[in-house]
Amino acid sequence: MSAEMITAIGIDIDGTITIDPPFFSALARKLRNNGTIVHVVTARDAESRQETEDELFELDIEYDELYFLPPMEIAIAVCPHEELEWFLRHFWFKVDYAQRNYLSHFIDDNERVLQLFSLYAPEIKAIPVTERHSLVCEEPPL
């Protein structure tokens, strides 16, 4: 693991877990074995919960929480950041969820989501999926 303490991590599904399931399976297992709480966060429709749970099981992704963003129309209406474009108000709920659940890290493939973390939650380390391997380092020599 990296030198930083990962207490709770959020991981996006589509474009993140789905681009490298073996990596995320091993990462989630290792993190959970070290006491980290793993949250899978998705913009998928909550009505797809069973299919999503089945897919994560098939991909061998261990997690503690599975969170679905609210529907787009609700997110647009409820997001307190009216300055954001309509679709970013939906993605802002990833930031909101991460803050409410005290996540220390979040991995996502969407640059706009990562920018939202920088703006609204700089205390959470937002990691582009392309830099996912930075979360793992070699074991120290004995």
Residue frames as a rotation matrix with the C-alpha (Angstrom) as fourth column:
MET 1
0.582 0.813 0.000 0.00
0.813 -0.582 0.000 0.00
0.000 0.000 -1.000 0.00
SER 2
0.190 -0.480 0.857 1.05
0.271 -0.813 -0.515 3.57
0.943 0.331 -0.025 -0.38
ALA 3
-0.770 -0.574 -0.278 2.60
0.442 -0.167 -0.881 5.41
0.460 -0.802 0.382 2.54
GLU 4
-0.631 0.626 0.458 -0.66
-0.691 -0.722 0.033 7.31
0.352 -0.296 0.888 3.06
MET 5
-0.863 0.403 0.305 -3.23
0.070 0.694 -0.717 5.66
-0.501 -0.597 -0.627 5.28
ILE 6
-0.651 0.731 -0.203 -6.28
-0.371 -0.073 0.926 4.61
0.662 0.678 0.319 3.30
THR 7
-0.853 0.361 0.376 -9.09
-0.324 0.197 -0.925 4.47
-0.408 -0.911 -0.051 5.85
ALA 8
0.110 0.902 0.417 -12.03
0.327 0.363 -0.872 4.30
-0.939 0.232 -0.255 3.46
ILE 9
-0.847 -0.470 -0.250 -12.01
-0.120 -0.289 0.950 4.30
-0.518 0.834 0.188 -0.32
GLY 10
0.368 0.925 -0.096 -14.62
-0.261 0.003 -0.965 4.88
-0.892 0.381 0.242 -3.00
ILE 11
-0.792 -0.580 0.193 -14.28
-0.007 0.325 0.946 3.10
-0.611 0.747 -0.262 -6.32
ASP 12
-0.009 0.737 -0.675 -16.39
-0.887 -0.318 -0.335 3.79
-0.462 0.596 0.657 -9.41
ILE 13
0.238 0.150 0.960 -17.60
0.105 0.978 -0.179 0.83
-0.966 0.143 0.217 -11.46
ASP 14
0.763 0.197 0.616 -17.97
0.584 0.197 -0.787 1.70
-0.277 0.960 0.035 -15.15
GLY 15
0.726 -0.582 0.367 -14.68
-0.010 -0.542 -0.840 2.71
0.688 0.607 -0.399 -16.73
THR 16
0.120 -0.684 0.720 -12.86
-0.968 -0.240 -0.068 2.03
0.219 -0.689 -0.691 -13.47
ILE 17
-0.035 -0.085 0.996 -13.45
-0.537 0.842 0.053 -1.43
-0.843 -0.533 -0.075 -12.00
THR 18
0.777 0.503 0.379 -14.60
-0.004 0.606 -0.796 -2.67
-0.629 0.617 0.473 -15.41
ILE 19
0.731 -0.535 -0.422 -11.33
-0.606 -0.227 -0.762 -1.77
0.312 0.814 -0.490 -17.16
ASP 20
-0.336 -0.893 -0.299 -9.18
-0.511 0.439 -0.739 -3.89
0.791 -0.095 -0.604 -14.87
PRO 21
0.656 0.746 0.112 -11.26
-0.501 0.319 0.804 -6.28
0.564 -0.584 0.584 -12.76
PRO 22
0.486 -0.494 -0.721 -8.30
0.606 0.785 -0.129 -8.44
0.630 -0.374 0.681 -11.61
PHE 23
-0.593 -0.729 0.342 -6.47
0.289 -0.589 -0.755 -5.40
0.751 -0.349 0.560 -10.28
PHE 24
-0.305 0.538 0.786 -9.50
-0.716 -0.674 0.183 -4.05
0.628 -0.507 0.591 -8.43
SER 25
0.725 0.492 -0.482 -10.36
-0.108 0.772 0.626 -7.48
0.680 -0.402 0.613 -7.06
ALA 26
0.081 -0.800 -0.594 -6.88
0.791 0.415 -0.451 -7.82
0.607 -0.433 0.667 -5.58
LEU 27
-0.693 -0.344 0.634 -6.83
0.011 -0.884 -0.468 -4.20
0.721 -0.317 0.616 -4.38
ALA 28
0.148 0.851 0.504 -10.22
-0.676 -0.285 0.679 -4.39
0.722 -0.442 0.533 -2.66
ARG 29
0.731 0.092 -0.676 -9.33
0.272 0.870 0.412 -7.67
0.626 -0.485 0.610 -0.97
LYS 30
-0.255 -0.928 -0.271 -5.99
0.748 -0.012 -0.664 -6.33
0.613 -0.372 0.697 0.26
LEU 31
-0.594 0.084 0.800 -7.52
-0.308 -0.942 -0.130 -3.07
0.743 -0.324 0.585 1.49
ARG 32
0.484 0.859 0.167 -10.32
-0.546 0.147 0.825 -4.84
0.684 -0.490 0.540 3.34
ASN 33
0.526 -0.370 -0.766 -7.82
0.585 0.811 0.011 -7.26
0.617 -0.454 0.643 4.91
ASN 34
-0.606 -0.795 -0.014 -5.98
0.616 -0.457 -0.642 -4.18
0.504 -0.398 0.767 6.20
GLY 35
-0.408 0.518 -0.752 -9.15
0.784 -0.224 -0.579 -2.71
-0.468 -0.826 -0.315 7.72
THR 36
-0.937 0.086 -0.338 -10.04
-0.230 -0.880 0.415 -0.26
-0.261 0.467 0.845 4.97
ILE 37
-0.046 0.978 0.203 -13.73
0.221 0.208 -0.953 0.17
-0.974 0.001 -0.225 4.23
VAL 38
-0.944 -0.271 0.186 -14.38
0.207 -0.049 0.977 -0.25
-0.256 0.961 0.102 0.50
HIS 39
0.020 0.943 -0.333 -17.29
-0.028 -0.332 -0.943 1.67
-0.999 0.028 0.020 -1.03
VAL 40
-0.720 -0.090 0.688 -18.37
0.671 0.162 0.724 1.01
-0.177 0.983 -0.056 -4.59
VAL 41
-0.176 0.594 -0.785 -20.06
0.039 -0.792 -0.609 4.13
-0.984 -0.138 0.117 -5.95
THR 42
-0.733 -0.060 0.678 -21.94
0.634 0.304 0.711 4.21
-0.249 0.951 -0.184 -9.23
ALA 43
-0.699 0.512 -0.500 -24.06
-0.566 -0.823 -0.051 6.45
-0.437 0.247 0.865 -11.42
ARG 44
-0.874 0.426 -0.233 -26.03
0.155 0.700 0.697 3.39
0.460 0.573 -0.678 -12.55
ASP 45
-0.086 0.942 0.324 -29.76
-0.654 -0.299 0.694 3.36
0.751 -0.152 0.642 -11.95
ALA 46
-0.565 -0.123 0.816 -30.60
-0.802 0.313 -0.508 1.92
-0.193 -0.942 -0.276 -8.53
GLU 47
0.560 0.824 0.086 -33.10
-0.757 0.550 -0.353 -0.39
-0.338 0.133 0.932 -10.21
SER 48
0.538 -0.454 -0.711 -30.08
-0.386 0.617 -0.686 -2.29
0.750 0.643 0.157 -11.51
ARG 49
0.226 -0.470 0.853 -28.93
-0.972 -0.057 0.227 -3.12
-0.058 -0.881 -0.470 -7.97
GLN 50
0.656 0.053 0.753 -29.29
-0.238 0.961 0.139 -6.89
-0.717 -0.270 0.643 -8.32
GLU 51
0.917 -0.333 0.219 -27.53
0.331 0.329 -0.884 -6.97
0.223 0.884 0.412 -11.70
THR 52
0.439 -0.779 0.447 -24.78
-0.570 -0.626 -0.531 -4.74
0.694 -0.022 -0.719 -10.31
GLU 53
0.322 -0.283 0.903 -24.32
-0.852 0.329 0.407 -6.94
-0.412 -0.901 -0.135 -7.22
ASP 54
0.848 0.025 0.530 -24.20
0.144 0.950 -0.277 -10.01
-0.510 0.311 0.802 -9.48
GLU 55
0.798 -0.576 0.175 -21.61
0.085 -0.180 -0.980 -8.37
0.596 0.797 -0.095 -11.74
LEU 56
0.267 -0.718 0.643 -19.41
-0.886 -0.446 -0.130 -7.37
0.380 -0.535 -0.755 -8.79
PHE 57
0.513 -0.030 0.858 -19.66
-0.506 0.797 0.330 -10.93
-0.694 -0.603 0.394 -7.48
GLU 58
0.927 -0.128 0.352 -18.66
0.347 0.649 -0.677 -12.33
-0.142 0.750 0.646 -10.89
LEU 59
0.567 -0.745 0.351 -15.72
-0.132 -0.502 -0.855 -9.90
0.813 0.438 -0.383 -11.02
ASP 60
0.282 -0.405 -0.870 -14.73
0.837 0.547 0.016 -11.03
0.469 -0.733 0.493 -7.51
ILE 61
-0.412 -0.328 0.850 -14.94
-0.035 -0.927 -0.374 -7.49
0.910 -0.184 0.371 -6.11
GLU 62
-0.149 0.300 -0.942 -15.21
0.959 0.278 -0.063 -7.43
0.243 -0.913 -0.329 -2.33
TYR 63
-0.570 0.018 0.822 -16.81
-0.019 -1.000 0.008 -4.32
0.822 -0.011 0.570 -0.85
ASP 64
-0.860 0.255 -0.442 -18.55
0.477 0.093 -0.874 -3.06
-0.182 -0.962 -0.202 2.26
GLU 65
-0.078 0.828 -0.555 -21.00
0.101 -0.547 -0.831 -0.57
-0.992 -0.121 -0.041 0.76
LEU 66
-0.649 0.009 0.761 -22.64
0.760 0.043 0.648 -0.15
-0.027 0.999 -0.034 -2.64
TYR 67
-0.218 0.519 -0.827 -24.03
0.251 -0.789 -0.561 3.31
-0.943 -0.330 0.042 -3.36
PHE 68
-0.212 0.281 0.936 -26.12
0.974 -0.020 0.227 4.42
0.083 0.959 -0.270 -6.32
LEU 69
-0.990 -0.092 -0.112 -26.28
0.095 -0.995 -0.027 8.12
-0.109 -0.037 0.993 -7.13
PRO 70
-0.195 0.973 -0.127 -29.78
0.125 -0.104 -0.987 9.57
-0.973 -0.208 -0.101 -7.00
PRO 71
0.235 0.348 0.908 -31.67
0.933 0.183 -0.311 9.79
-0.274 0.920 -0.281 -10.29
MET 72
-0.600 -0.595 0.535 -30.52
0.761 -0.631 0.151 12.65
0.247 0.498 0.831 -12.51
GLU 73
0.004 0.675 0.738 -33.67
0.271 -0.711 0.649 14.76
0.962 0.198 -0.186 -12.06
ILE 74
0.874 0.259 -0.410 -33.42
0.442 -0.075 0.894 14.55
0.201 -0.963 -0.180 -8.26
ALA 75
0.041 -0.956 -0.291 -29.69
0.953 -0.049 0.298 15.26
-0.299 -0.289 0.909 -8.28
ILE 76
-0.506 -0.195 0.840 -30.17
0.609 -0.771 0.187 18.37
0.611 0.606 0.509 -10.42
ALA 77
0.384 0.790 0.478 -32.91
0.133 -0.560 0.818 19.65
0.914 -0.251 -0.320 -8.13
VAL 78
0.934 0.074 -0.350 -31.17
0.339 0.130 0.932 18.88
0.114 -0.989 0.096 -4.83
CYS 79
0.035 -0.999 -0.002 -27.51
0.968 0.034 -0.249 19.69
0.248 0.007 0.969 -5.53
PRO 80
0.570 0.214 -0.793 -26.65
0.587 -0.782 0.211 22.91
-0.575 -0.586 -0.571 -3.67
HIS 81
-0.407 -0.842 -0.356 -24.17
0.232 -0.472 0.851 24.00
-0.884 0.263 0.387 -6.36
GLU 82
0.626 0.777 0.073 -26.31
0.324 -0.174 -0.930 25.79
-0.710 0.606 -0.360 -8.91
GLU 83
0.318 -0.595 -0.738 -23.17
-0.740 -0.642 0.200 27.09
-0.593 0.483 -0.645 -10.58
LEU 84
-0.631 -0.570 0.527 -22.48
-0.179 0.767 0.616 23.58
-0.755 0.294 -0.586 -11.90
GLU 85
-0.578 0.411 -0.705 -23.70
-0.750 0.073 0.658 22.38
0.322 0.909 0.266 -15.26
TRP 86
0.380 0.900 0.216 -26.71
-0.914 0.328 0.241 20.06
0.146 -0.288 0.946 -14.93
PHE 87
0.687 -0.103 -0.720 -24.80
-0.062 0.978 -0.199 16.80
0.724 0.181 0.665 -15.50
LEU 88
-0.448 -0.894 -0.007 -22.08
-0.002 0.008 -1.000 17.80
0.894 -0.448 -0.005 -13.03
ARG 89
-0.179 0.483 0.857 -24.74
-0.952 -0.304 -0.027 18.25
0.248 -0.821 0.514 -10.35
HIS 90
0.842 0.449 -0.298 -25.40
-0.404 0.892 0.204 14.54
0.357 -0.052 0.932 -10.73
PHE 91
0.292 -0.825 -0.484 -21.72
0.360 0.564 -0.744 13.63
0.886 0.043 0.462 -10.42
TRP 92
-0.271 -0.368 0.890 -21.36
-0.598 -0.659 -0.455 15.98
0.754 -0.656 -0.041 -7.44
PHE 93
0.685 0.609 0.400 -23.21
-0.692 0.372 0.619 13.34
0.228 -0.700 0.676 -5.42
LYS 94
0.534 -0.628 -0.566 -20.08
0.464 0.778 -0.424 11.18
0.707 -0.036 0.706 -5.56
VAL 95
-0.512 -0.718 0.472 -18.31
0.034 -0.566 -0.824 13.98
0.858 -0.406 0.314 -3.69
ASP 96
0.030 0.639 0.769 -21.23
-0.860 -0.376 0.346 14.38
0.510 -0.671 0.538 -1.30
TYR 97
0.887 0.298 -0.353 -21.29
-0.142 0.903 0.406 10.65
0.440 -0.310 0.843 -0.57
ALA 98
0.132 -0.935 -0.329 -17.51
0.531 0.347 -0.773 10.57
0.837 -0.073 0.542 -0.07
GLN 99
-0.559 -0.326 0.763 -17.64
-0.348 -0.743 -0.572 13.43
0.753 -0.585 0.302 2.43
ARG 100
0.314 0.792 0.524 -20.63
-0.862 0.007 0.507 12.06
0.398 -0.610 0.685 4.34
ASN 101
0.976 0.063 -0.208 -18.90
-0.006 0.965 0.262 8.68
0.217 -0.255 0.942 4.66
TYR 102
0.659 -0.744 0.107 -15.45
-0.528 -0.358 0.770 10.03
-0.535 -0.564 -0.629 5.51
LEU 103
0.854 -0.400 0.333 -13.69
0.520 0.687 -0.508 8.50
-0.025 0.607 0.794 2.52
SER 104
0.317 -0.832 -0.456 -9.97
0.028 -0.472 0.881 9.25
-0.948 -0.292 -0.126 2.39
HIS 105
-0.784 -0.595 -0.179 -9.55
-0.227 0.006 0.974 8.25
-0.578 0.804 -0.140 -1.28
PHE 106
0.430 0.896 0.109 -11.69
-0.140 0.186 -0.973 7.94
-0.892 0.403 0.206 -4.40
ILE 107
-0.734 -0.644 0.218 -10.83
0.072 0.246 0.967 6.31
-0.676 0.725 -0.135 -7.76
ASP 108
0.460 0.888 -0.016 -12.71
0.130 -0.085 -0.988 7.35
-0.879 0.452 -0.155 -10.91
ASP 109
-0.241 -0.501 0.831 -12.18
0.888 0.232 0.398 7.41
-0.392 0.833 0.389 -14.66
ASN 110
0.492 0.578 0.651 -14.04
0.799 -0.597 -0.073 10.69
0.347 0.555 -0.756 -15.24
GLU 111
-0.569 -0.803 0.178 -11.81
0.700 -0.586 -0.408 13.77
0.432 -0.108 0.895 -15.22
ARG 112
-0.220 0.574 0.789 -14.82
-0.226 -0.816 0.532 15.97
0.949 -0.061 0.309 -14.42
VAL 113
0.801 0.458 -0.385 -15.56
0.212 0.385 0.898 13.93
0.560 -0.801 0.211 -11.30
LEU 114
0.093 -0.864 -0.494 -11.93
0.981 0.166 -0.105 14.25
0.173 -0.475 0.863 -10.22
GLN 115
-0.638 -0.271 0.721 -12.15
0.282 -0.953 -0.110 18.02
0.717 0.133 0.684 -10.72
LEU 116
0.391 0.850 0.353 -15.26
-0.190 -0.301 0.934 18.12
0.901 -0.433 0.044 -8.51
PHE 117
0.663 -0.241 -0.708 -13.24
0.715 0.485 0.504 16.45
0.222 -0.840 0.494 -5.75
SER 118
-0.435 -0.894 0.102 -10.47
0.839 -0.444 -0.313 19.04
0.325 -0.050 0.944 -6.15
LEU 119
-0.488 0.305 0.818 -12.97
-0.053 -0.945 0.321 21.89
0.871 0.113 0.477 -5.89
TYR 120
0.294 0.837 0.461 -15.37
-0.592 -0.219 0.776 20.66
0.750 -0.501 0.432 -3.23
ALA 121
0.981 0.021 0.191 -13.43
-0.166 0.596 0.786 18.02
-0.098 -0.803 0.588 -1.25
PRO 122
0.424 -0.887 -0.182 -9.68
-0.588 -0.116 -0.801 18.64
0.689 0.446 -0.571 -1.51
GLU 123
-0.033 -0.407 0.913 -9.20
-0.963 0.257 0.079 16.63
-0.266 -0.877 -0.400 1.69
ILE 124
0.613 0.270 0.742 -10.12
-0.092 0.958 -0.272 13.46
-0.785 0.098 0.612 -0.24
LYS 125
-0.486 -0.843 -0.230 -7.37
-0.433 0.003 0.901 12.13
-0.759 0.538 -0.367 -2.48
ALA 126
0.695 0.713 -0.086 -9.00
-0.362 0.244 -0.899 11.72
-0.621 0.657 0.428 -5.92
ILE 127
-0.386 -0.867 0.315 -7.10
-0.251 0.428 0.868 9.22
-0.888 0.257 -0.383 -8.04
PRO 128
0.159 0.388 -0.908 -7.52
-0.982 -0.032 -0.186 8.86
-0.102 0.921 0.376 -11.80
VAL 129
0.864 0.220 0.452 -8.03
-0.213 0.975 -0.066 5.25
-0.455 -0.039 0.889 -12.81
THR 130
0.769 -0.628 -0.119 -4.94
-0.022 0.159 -0.987 5.60
0.639 0.762 0.109 -15.01
GLU 131
-0.197 -0.852 0.484 -2.90
-0.655 -0.253 -0.712 6.06
0.729 -0.458 -0.509 -11.79
ARG 132
0.763 0.637 0.108 -4.51
-0.511 0.492 0.705 3.13
0.396 -0.593 0.701 -9.93
HIS 133
0.529 -0.613 -0.587 -1.18
0.496 0.784 -0.373 1.33
0.689 -0.094 0.719 -9.59
SER 134
-0.308 -0.627 0.716 0.09
-0.262 -0.667 -0.697 4.17
0.915 -0.402 0.042 -7.39
LEU 135
0.478 0.572 0.666 -2.00
-0.809 -0.009 0.588 2.62
0.343 -0.820 0.458 -4.60
VAL 136
0.986 -0.161 0.050 0.23
0.138 0.940 0.312 -0.44
-0.097 -0.300 0.949 -4.52
CYS 137
0.345 -0.936 -0.074 3.90
-0.897 -0.305 -0.320 -0.66
0.277 0.177 -0.944 -3.80
GLU 138
0.078 -0.392 -0.917 6.24
-0.069 0.915 -0.397 -3.55
0.995 0.094 0.045 -3.34
GLU 139
0.944 0.176 -0.278 6.45
0.233 0.240 0.942 -5.11
0.233 -0.955 0.186 0.09
PRO 140
0.539 -0.797 0.271 9.47
-0.833 -0.552 0.035 -3.84
0.122 -0.244 -0.962 2.03
PRO 141
0.080 -0.592 -0.802 12.45
-0.236 0.770 -0.592 -6.22
0.968 0.237 -0.078 2.10
LEU 142
0.933 0.252 -0.257 12.90
0.143 0.395 0.907 -8.33
0.330 -0.883 0.333 5.24
